[in-house]
Amino acid sequence: MSEITITIDDRQISAREGDILLWAALDNGVYIPHLCAHREEEHPSASCRLCFVEMQGRPMPVPACTVKVADGMVVSTRSERVDALVAAGFELIMSNHRLDCKNCAANGSCELQRIAKERKLRLKPKNLPALERDLPVDSSAAGILYDPGKCVLCGHCVLACRSSGRGILGFTRRGYERIVTTFGDAPLGESGCDSCGACAGACPVGAFSTRKAR
Ligand code: FES
């Protein structure tokens, strides 16, 4: 693939033709909020709706994880429309996230904290009511804790579990009921999970975390 030049926020950066805009930006130190994109996946779900950017020639903001770069492309990561879309998407996610930073293993490295800081957004939803889902913490595995109330459905754990060769985690149900769980909704400790830690290493928000094996 040939080397090309694109402009992001008035800065020229080099990328390879056909690279995904989100990764090209991040690899060049330009931050764009993101949760659901995976470098390994060719067809992104674009479900978190946080990576919006403006592109010259496009009438509406587009998710950067769905765009392949081309020579001469001109992109802005901020605009009134982008900021409004990101703020709305973030608030929606946070209305469905058990907020407990002080006691969370991801405190300080959480992607939600980073997005809030970068875009000056509140972690606690201002306009939407916090949706309380009755999802108990799964502490049945020897070395892993899973709090589905913190899960943002980004799918990083599912991919990591699959890549580790285990394939224990997956999505189930639809809409508001959608969760990451094991086959048959079995507790982790009865699912064949051996606490390898791949899910905890991949989770950007502390829904999966490691603990000392009992
Ligand atoms: Fe692009 Fe989630 S990272 S929509």
Residues whose N, C-alpha, C, O or C-beta is under 5 A from the ligand:
A	BS01	FES	P33 H34 L35 C36 A37 A46 S47 C48 R49 L50 C51 P63 C65
